[in-house]
């Protein structure tokens, strides 16, 4: 499923890991409300423009042109190398029946427009479990873990316990990059589009997302999403909520789904994902 701007976290972490930029370079990106790719105009959600921004501000504002400019710097080959490392191109092996895989453009078919839309999470399809597993890697010092349904199985007849141990897949980004991303994610909540996530007594990092209907199926509707981690400085929980075709006037993830996500988050709802 296309989950929109939550995918920006993956692209930003790649940029930091590859030293393309750092979080707080002043005026590093310039949003005039859109980007042009030949005759194709791709708008920012804020057509009034965000102006000049650092990477942190690009994510706080969920600025599409800023991410398009960033992806152009990174390049397709490097992006795809890290997508593969994050597990985006593979089924997670979570053990649920009929798990499907993501759907991306073939690397050799990506032009400037495809790279631009991929930069802010559009025109690609990633399953929720693939996305949250990738975000868990950011929350887990850059280490990708194989997701588990259960921590242990208890035989109620014999009291025998079978532990299902965590499985580390690979180090995707450095712990330093992961910590920088968590700091940015907290800024998204305290100073950006995830402001409703700033709950007194909790440190929360997050990212909002809004995806457009697929080109081939405009009747599908928008998808509003929000991904959150807490505590932001040393996460123990990662939560992803995706609302499909929300029947409200304001369908943006920053408004619709983050409230639902926080309700789940602080009440231990089953959408919470324990990554360790």
N, C-alpha and C positions, 0 to 999 in steps of 0.2 A: 504494500500500500504506500502511496505517496504521502509522506508525513510532513512535507514542507520544511519550514525553517528550523525545526529541531535538528535537521541534518547539517545545518551550518556549524554545529559544534564539532563535527568530524572534520570538516574542511579547515576550520580555524586551528584545530589541534595539529593538523598536518603542516600548516604554515609555520606554526611556532616550532615544531620539531625540526623542520628543514631550515630554520633561521631565515625565512622569507621576510619576516617582520617580527616585531615584538608587540606586546599588548598596548603600549601607550605612546607610540610614535605620533606626535602631533601632526595633524593635517595629512596623514598618510593616504587617506582615501577621500574622494570628492564625489558626493552625490548631488546631481542636478535634477533628480527626480526620475531619471531614465538613463538607459544606455542604448546606443545605436550599434547594430551589427549589419552593415550594408543597409538594405531598406527596412530591416526589422527593428522595431522599437520595443524594448522591454522596460516596462515601468517599475519603479519602486512602489511599494504599497502606499508610501507617502509621496504623492506626486508633487507636493509643495517643496520637496527636497530636504535632505538632512544636512547638506553642506559638507564641510571638511571634517573628517573624523579620524580617530585612532581605531585600531582593530577592536578594542574594548567597546568603544562607542558604536561601531558598526553592529556588534552583537547586541548591545543594549537597545539599540534602535531597530534591530532586525532589518537592517538596510540591505536591500537586494543589490543595488549598484556597487556598494562596497564589497560585497562578496563576489560579484562578477569580476571586479578588478583584481581581487585576491586570487581567484581561481586562474585567471590569465597569467599571473605571476608564477603560480605553482606549476601549471601545465598538466596535461592529461596523463602523461606517463607516470608522473609522481603520484598524482591523485589515485590512479588505479592501483599502483603498488600498495598504497596504504589502505585502500578499500579492501583489497584482498587480505592484508594483514589484520584488519579489524573484523574480518569474517563476513563482510557485506556480500561477498560473491558466493558464499557457501551456506548450506543449511546448517543450523546450529547443532543438530543432533540431540535436541532436547528430549526426545523420546515420545513425543506426542504423535498420533497418527496423522499422516498426510501433510506433514510440514512441507511448505512450498519454498521456493527460492526467490531471490530478488530478480528484478528485470532492469538491466542497464543497456545503454547503447554499446555496440561493439567498439572497442577502443579505436580501431582504424576508421570508424565512421563518424567520429566526433569532430565537428567543426566548431567555429567560434560561438554559434548560437547554442548548440548542444552543451558546450562547456559552460556557457553563461547560465543556462537554466539549471544545470546540475549543481552549480555553485550555491544556489539557494534552495535546493531540494525539490525541484519541480521536474516533471517529465521523466522521473525514475520511479521505480517501485521497490520498496524495502519492507519486509515484514516487521511488525512491531517487536517480535522477539529478536530479530537481527539488530534492530536499532537500539533496543535497550541493552542488549549484550555488549554492543560497541560503547555505549555511554558508560556502562559498568567498568569497561577497561579504563576509561578516563578517571572514574571514581576510585579505581583500584590500583593506583600508582602506575598506570599504563599497561597493566597486565590483563590480557584477554583470558577470561575464564569460560569453561564450558557450562552452560546453564543447567541447573538441576530442578526437577519437580519437587523432590523431597530431600531432606537432610538425612533421614534414617527411616527404616521400616521396622516396626515392632510387631512381632508375632504375638497376638493376644492370648493364644493358647499356651505357648511355652515361655513367653516373655523374652524370647531370643531377639536380639537387636542386630540388624544389619545396617551398618553405616555406609552412606554413599559419600565418599570423600570428594572434596573439591578437586577439579582437574584444571591445571594451568595449561593454557594452549600456547601462548607466546607473549613476549614483551613487544608491544606495538609502538608505544611512545615512551619516552623517558619519564621517570617520576617527577622530574623538574617541570617538564611540559605539562604533565597531568595536573600538577599543583597550580600552575599558571592558569590552566583552563578552569579549574574549580574556582579560583579567585575571580575570573571573568564571569563565570556563571552566577556567582553570588552578586556581582554588580548588576547583572541583568534583572535580578529580583529587587535589589535595593534601589536601583536608579534607572531601570529600563522597562521594557514591555511586560516583564513578569512581576510588576510591583505589587500585585495582589498577593504574591507569595511571601511578602515580608511579614511574617507572623511573630509577634512579640514572644520572646523566650526561646525561639528556634533560629538557627542559622540555616538558610536554605539557598541553594543555587538552582538555576533552572534555565529553560529556554522554551519560548512559545513557538508554535508553528501553525500555519494555515496553508492548505494545499488546494489548488484549483481542481475541478473535475478533469478527468482524462480527456484528451482531445477527441478520442474515439467514442466517448460516452458522456456528453454534457449533462445527462439526466442523473448521473451518479451523485452529484452534489459535492460540496466542499467537505474537507476534513479539518477539524480543529484539534490541535494537540498541544500537550504540555509535558515536558519531562523535568523532573526535579530530583535533587539529591539533598540529603541531610544526614549529619551536620555537614555544612559546606566545606569545612576545613579538614574533615576526616570522615567521609561518608560511610554510613552503615546501611542506608536504604537508598534505592533508586526507584522512582515511580514514573511510569509513562501512562498517560490517559489519551486516548484518541476517540473523538466523537464524530461519527460519520453522518454527514448531511444534517447538521443541527438545524432544527426548524425555528430559527430566530433571525431577526433582522441583522444583528451584528454577529457574524459567524466566525470572526477571527479568534485564533487560539488564545490570544492574550486576554480575551474577555470571556469566552465560553468555557474552555476546558481547564484553565488553571484553577478556577474555583473548585471544580469537581475533583481535580487532582489533589488539592490541599485537603479537601474533605476526606479523601481516601488516605492521604498521607499521615494525618495526625490521629486517625482512628484505626490504623492498622488494617485497612481494607485489603482484600486479597489481590488487588492489582499491584500491591507493593512487591518489589523484587529484591530479594536479599542476594547480593552478588558474591559474598565471601563464603 
